[in-house]
């Protein structure tokens, strides 16, 4: 569950520097080459136990980092040309487990569930400004996606 297997999906571990006062959690540096493509940066919060699913972006590349809490991500690849078509990929991320940058390419379905006892916060740096016409959405129990969220 802690590896990335969907074609084009990437996870890049990042530094976590901590002491008795708190932590510095790295996400993106200019040297990484992603900042030139960032057009919007926002935070998304999820309450404990809540699921936000399903969506996919037609053009947007997302660069996500879980800043607080812990998230269970689930990805589904239904792209006809993809070598991982039909695969499900689960991945848990947070500041204390798999801290890093998750890069989600266009046309990959995904959702997430807060699996910590506190709110989770995701920082998302995206490649285009939000456009509601380029995102597809399904209900969390959609038949098109062969995955059922734990209750």
ABEGO torsion letter per residue (X at the ends): XABBABBGBBBBBBBBBBBAAEBBBBABBAAAGAAAABABBBBBBBBBGBBBOBBBBAABBBBBBBABEBBBBBBBBABAABAABGBBBBBBBEAABGBEBBBBBBGBBBBBBBABABBBBBBBBBABBBBAAABBBBBAABAABBBBBBX
